Amino acid sequence: MVALAATVGQFYNPAHASLLPEIASEEDLNAANSLMAIGTYGSLALGYALAGLIAARFPIEWAFYIDALTFLCPVHWSGWCS
């Protein structure tokens, strides 16, 4: 799984980084980069904190159930389940 994630990341990360200059103006590029970094690292920090709370307060199976739900929510919201 780690090898697959690393392989996909080799293609995704440069494509993701090159997209922002295409959609943000030159004067807004610094602000857009900052917002992307805040969103990325803020969500990582929040996710790790929530994972620690879940693992400490509930049986470990709950972590897997909640993880499964986080994968099902975007599928539901995209309309595939309707």
Distance bins in CASP14 RR format, pairs under 12 A and 6 or more apart:
PFRMAT RR
TARGET T0000
AUTHOR 0000-0000-0000
RMODE 2
METHOD distances of the structure
MODEL  1
1 7 0 0 0 0 0 1 0 0 0 0 0
1 8 0 0 0 0 0 1 0 0 0 0 0
2 8 0 0 0 0 0 1 0 0 0 0 0
2 9 0 0 0 0 0 1 0 0 0 0 0
3 9 0 0 0 0 0 1 0 0 0 0 0
3 10 0 0 0 0 0 1 0 0 0 0 0
4 10 0 0 0 0 0 1 0 0 0 0 0
4 11 0 0 0 0 0 1 0 0 0 0 0
4 12 0 0 0 0 0 1 0 0 0 0 0
5 11 0 0 0 0 0 1 0 0 0 0 0
5 12 0 0 0 0 1 0 0 0 0 0 0
5 13 0 0 0 0 0 1 0 0 0 0 0
6 12 0 0 0 0 0 1 0 0 0 0 0
6 13 0 0 0 0 0 1 0 0 0 0 0
7 13 0 0 0 0 0 1 0 0 0 0 0
8 14 0 0 0 0 0 1 0 0 0 0 0
8 15 0 0 0 0 0 1 0 0 0 0 0
8 16 0 0 0 0 0 1 0 0 0 0 0
9 15 0 0 0 0 1 0 0 0 0 0 0
9 16 0 0 0 0 1 0 0 0 0 0 0
9 17 0 0 0 0 0 1 0 0 0 0 0
10 16 0 0 0 0 0 1 0 0 0 0 0
11 17 0 0 0 0 0 1 0 0 0 0 0
11 18 0 0 0 0 0 1 0 0 0 0 0
12 18 0 0 0 0 0 1 0 0 0 0 0
12 19 0 0 0 0 0 1 0 0 0 0 0
13 19 0 0 0 0 0 1 0 0 0 0 0
13 40 0 0 0 0 0 1 0 0 0 0 0
14 20 0 0 0 0 0 1 0 0 0 0 0
15 22 0 0 0 0 0 1 0 0 0 0 0
16 22 0 0 0 0 0 1 0 0 0 0 0
16 23 0 0 0 0 0 1 0 0 0 0 0
16 33 0 0 0 0 0 1 0 0 0 0 0
16 36 0 0 0 0 1 0 0 0 0 0 0
16 40 0 0 0 0 1 0 0 0 0 0 0
17 29 0 0 0 0 0 1 0 0 0 0 0
17 32 0 0 0 0 0 1 0 0 0 0 0
17 33 0 0 0 0 1 0 0 0 0 0 0
17 36 0 0 0 0 1 0 0 0 0 0 0
17 37 0 0 0 0 0 1 0 0 0 0 0
17 40 0 0 0 0 0 1 0 0 0 0 0
18 24 0 0 0 0 0 1 0 0 0 0 0
19 29 0 0 0 0 0 1 0 0 0 0 0
19 32 0 0 0 0 0 1 0 0 0 0 0
19 33 0 0 0 0 0 1 0 0 0 0 0
19 36 0 0 0 0 1 0 0 0 0 0 0
20 26 0 0 0 0 0 1 0 0 0 0 0
20 28 0 0 0 0 1 0 0 0 0 0 0
20 29 1 0 0 1 0 0 0 0 0 0 0
20 30 0 0 0 0 0 1 0 0 0 0 0
20 31 0 0 0 0 0 1 0 0 0 0 0
20 32 1 0 1 0 0 0 0 0 0 0 0
20 33 1 0 0 1 0 0 0 0 0 0 0
20 34 0 0 0 0 0 1 0 0 0 0 0
20 35 0 0 0 0 1 0 0 0 0 0 0
20 36 1 0 0 1 0 0 0 0 0 0 0
20 37 0 0 0 0 0 1 0 0 0 0 0
20 40 0 0 0 0 0 1 0 0 0 0 0
21 28 0 0 0 0 0 1 0 0 0 0 0
21 29 1 0 0 1 0 0 0 0 0 0 0
21 30 0 0 0 0 0 1 0 0 0 0 0
21 32 0 0 0 0 1 0 0 0 0 0 0
21 33 0 0 0 0 1 0 0 0 0 0 0
21 36 0 0 0 0 0 1 0 0 0 0 0
22 29 0 0 0 0 0 1 0 0 0 0 0
22 32 0 0 0 0 0 1 0 0 0 0 0
23 29 0 0 0 0 1 0 0 0 0 0 0
23 32 1 0 0 1 0 0 0 0 0 0 0
23 33 0 0 0 0 0 1 0 0 0 0 0
23 36 0 0 0 0 0 1 0 0 0 0 0
24 30 0 0 0 0 1 0 0 0 0 0 0
24 31 1 0 0 1 0 0 0 0 0 0 0
24 32 1 1 0 0 0 0 0 0 0 0 0
24 33 0 0 0 0 1 0 0 0 0 0 0
24 34 0 0 0 0 0 1 0 0 0 0 0
24 35 0 0 0 0 1 0 0 0 0 0 0
24 36 0 0 0 0 1 0 0 0 0 0 0
25 31 0 0 0 0 1 0 0 0 0 0 0
25 32 0 0 0 0 1 0 0 0 0 0 0
26 32 0 0 0 0 0 1 0 0 0 0 0
28 34 0 0 0 0 0 1 0 0 0 0 0
28 35 0 0 0 0 1 0 0 0 0 0 0
28 36 0 0 0 0 0 1 0 0 0 0 0
29 35 0 0 0 0 0 1 0 0 0 0 0
29 36 0 0 0 0 0 1 0 0 0 0 0
30 36 0 0 0 0 0 1 0 0 0 0 0
30 37 0 0 0 0 0 1 0 0 0 0 0
31 37 0 0 0 0 0 1 0 0 0 0 0
31 38 0 0 0 0 0 1 0 0 0 0 0
32 38 0 0 0 0 0 1 0 0 0 0 0
32 39 0 0 0 0 0 1 0 0 0 0 0
33 39 0 0 0 0 0 1 0 0 0 0 0
33 40 0 0 0 0 0 1 0 0 0 0 0
34 40 0 0 0 0 0 1 0 0 0 0 0
34 41 0 0 0 0 0 1 0 0 0 0 0
35 41 0 0 0 0 0 1 0 0 0 0 0
35 42 0 0 0 0 0 1 0 0 0 0 0
36 42 0 0 0 0 0 1 0 0 0 0 0
36 43 0 0 0 0 0 1 0 0 0 0 0
37 43 0 0 0 0 0 1 0 0 0 0 0
37 44 0 0 0 0 0 1 0 0 0 0 0
37 45 0 0 0 0 0 1 0 0 0 0 0
38 44 0 0 0 0 0 1 0 0 0 0 0
38 45 0 0 0 0 0 1 0 0 0 0 0
38 46 0 0 0 0 0 1 0 0 0 0 0
39 45 0 0 0 0 1 0 0 0 0 0 0
39 46 0 0 0 0 1 0 0 0 0 0 0
39 47 0 0 0 0 0 1 0 0 0 0 0
40 46 0 0 0 0 0 1 0 0 0 0 0
40 47 0 0 0 0 0 1 0 0 0 0 0
41 47 0 0 0 0 0 1 0 0 0 0 0
41 48 0 0 0 0 0 1 0 0 0 0 0
42 48 0 0 0 0 1 0 0 0 0 0 0
42 49 0 0 0 0 1 0 0 0 0 0 0
42 50 0 0 0 0 0 1 0 0 0 0 0
43 49 0 0 0 0 0 1 0 0 0 0 0
43 50 0 0 0 0 0 1 0 0 0 0 0
43 70 0 0 0 0 0 1 0 0 0 0 0
44 50 0 0 0 0 0 1 0 0 0 0 0
44 51 0 0 0 0 0 1 0 0 0 0 0
45 51 0 0 0 0 0 1 0 0 0 0 0
45 52 0 0 0 0 0 1 0 0 0 0 0
46 52 0 0 0 0 0 1 0 0 0 0 0
46 53 0 0 0 0 0 1 0 0 0 0 0
47 53 0 0 0 0 1 0 0 0 0 0 0
47 54 0 0 0 0 1 0 0 0 0 0 0
47 55 0 0 0 0 0 1 0 0 0 0 0
47 63 0 0 0 0 0 1 0 0 0 0 0
47 66 0 0 0 0 0 1 0 0 0 0 0
47 67 0 0 0 0 0 1 0 0 0 0 0
47 70 0 0 0 0 1 0 0 0 0 0 0
48 54 0 0 0 0 0 1 0 0 0 0 0
48 55 0 0 0 0 0 1 0 0 0 0 0
49 55 0 0 0 0 0 1 0 0 0 0 0
49 56 0 0 0 0 0 1 0 0 0 0 0
50 56 0 0 0 0 0 1 0 0 0 0 0
50 57 0 0 0 0 0 1 0 0 0 0 0
50 58 0 0 0 0 0 1 0 0 0 0 0
50 62 0 0 0 0 0 1 0 0 0 0 0
50 63 0 0 0 0 1 0 0 0 0 0 0
50 66 0 0 0 0 1 0 0 0 0 0 0
50 67 0 0 0 0 0 1 0 0 0 0 0
50 70 0 0 0 0 0 1 0 0 0 0 0
51 57 0 0 0 0 0 1 0 0 0 0 0
51 58 0 0 0 0 0 1 0 0 0 0 0
51 60 0 0 0 0 0 1 0 0 0 0 0
51 62 0 0 0 0 0 1 0 0 0 0 0
51 63 1 0 0 1 0 0 0 0 0 0 0
51 64 0 0 0 0 0 1 0 0 0 0 0
51 66 0 0 0 0 1 0 0 0 0 0 0
51 67 0 0 0 0 1 0 0 0 0 0 0
51 70 0 0 0 0 0 1 0 0 0 0 0
52 58 0 0 0 0 0 1 0 0 0 0 0
52 60 0 0 0 0 0 1 0 0 0 0 0
52 62 0 0 0 0 0 1 0 0 0 0 0
52 63 0 0 0 0 1 0 0 0 0 0 0
52 66 0 0 0 0 0 1 0 0 0 0 0
53 62 0 0 0 0 0 1 0 0 0 0 0
53 63 0 0 0 0 0 1 0 0 0 0 0
53 66 0 0 0 0 0 1 0 0 0 0 0
54 60 0 0 0 0 1 0 0 0 0 0 0
54 61 0 0 0 0 0 1 0 0 0 0 0
54 62 1 0 1 0 0 0 0 0 0 0 0
54 63 1 0 1 0 0 0 0 0 0 0 0
54 64 0 0 0 0 0 1 0 0 0 0 0
54 65 0 0 0 0 1 0 0 0 0 0 0
54 66 1 0 0 1 0 0 0 0 0 0 0
54 67 0 0 0 0 1 0 0 0 0 0 0
54 69 0 0 0 0 0 1 0 0 0 0 0
54 70 0 0 0 0 0 1 0 0 0 0 0
55 61 0 0 0 0 0 1 0 0 0 0 0
55 62 0 0 0 0 1 0 0 0 0 0 0
55 63 1 0 1 0 0 0 0 0 0 0 0
55 64 0 0 0 0 0 1 0 0 0 0 0
55 66 0 0 0 0 0 1 0 0 0 0 0
55 67 0 0 0 0 0 1 0 0 0 0 0
56 62 0 0 0 0 0 1 0 0 0 0 0
56 63 0 0 0 0 0 1 0 0 0 0 0
57 63 0 0 0 0 0 1 0 0 0 0 0
58 64 0 0 0 0 0 1 0 0 0 0 0
58 65 0 0 0 0 1 0 0 0 0 0 0
58 66 0 0 0 0 1 0 0 0 0 0 0
59 65 0 0 0 0 1 0 0 0 0 0 0
59 66 0 0 0 0 0 1 0 0 0 0 0
60 66 0 0 0 0 0 1 0 0 0 0 0
60 67 0 0 0 0 0 1 0 0 0 0 0
61 67 0 0 0 0 0 1 0 0 0 0 0
61 68 0 0 0 0 0 1 0 0 0 0 0
62 68 0 0 0 0 0 1 0 0 0 0 0
62 69 0 0 0 0 0 1 0 0 0 0 0
63 69 0 0 0 0 0 1 0 0 0 0 0
63 70 0 0 0 0 0 1 0 0 0 0 0
64 70 0 0 0 0 0 1 0 0 0 0 0
64 71 0 0 0 0 0 1 0 0 0 0 0
65 71 0 0 0 0 0 1 0 0 0 0 0
65 72 0 0 0 0 0 1 0 0 0 0 0
66 72 0 0 0 0 0 1 0 0 0 0 0
66 73 0 0 0 0 0 1 0 0 0 0 0
67 73 0 0 0 0 0 1 0 0 0 0 0
68 75 0 0 0 0 0 1 0 0 0 0 0
69 75 0 0 0 0 0 1 0 0 0 0 0
69 76 0 0 0 0 1 0 0 0 0 0 0
70 76 0 0 0 0 0 1 0 0 0 0 0
70 77 0 0 0 0 0 1 0 0 0 0 0
71 77 0 0 0 0 0 1 0 0 0 0 0
71 78 0 0 0 0 0 1 0 0 0 0 0
72 78 0 0 0 0 0 1 0 0 0 0 0
72 79 0 0 0 0 0 1 0 0 0 0 0
72 80 0 0 0 0 0 1 0 0 0 0 0
72 81 0 0 0 0 1 0 0 0 0 0 0
73 79 0 0 0 0 0 1 0 0 0 0 0
73 80 0 0 0 0 0 1 0 0 0 0 0
73 81 0 0 0 0 0 1 0 0 0 0 0
74 80 0 0 0 0 1 0 0 0 0 0 0
74 81 0 0 0 0 0 1 0 0 0 0 0
75 81 1 0 0 1 0 0 0 0 0 0 0
75 82 0 0 0 0 0 1 0 0 0 0 0
76 82 0 0 0 0 1 0 0 0 0 0 0
END
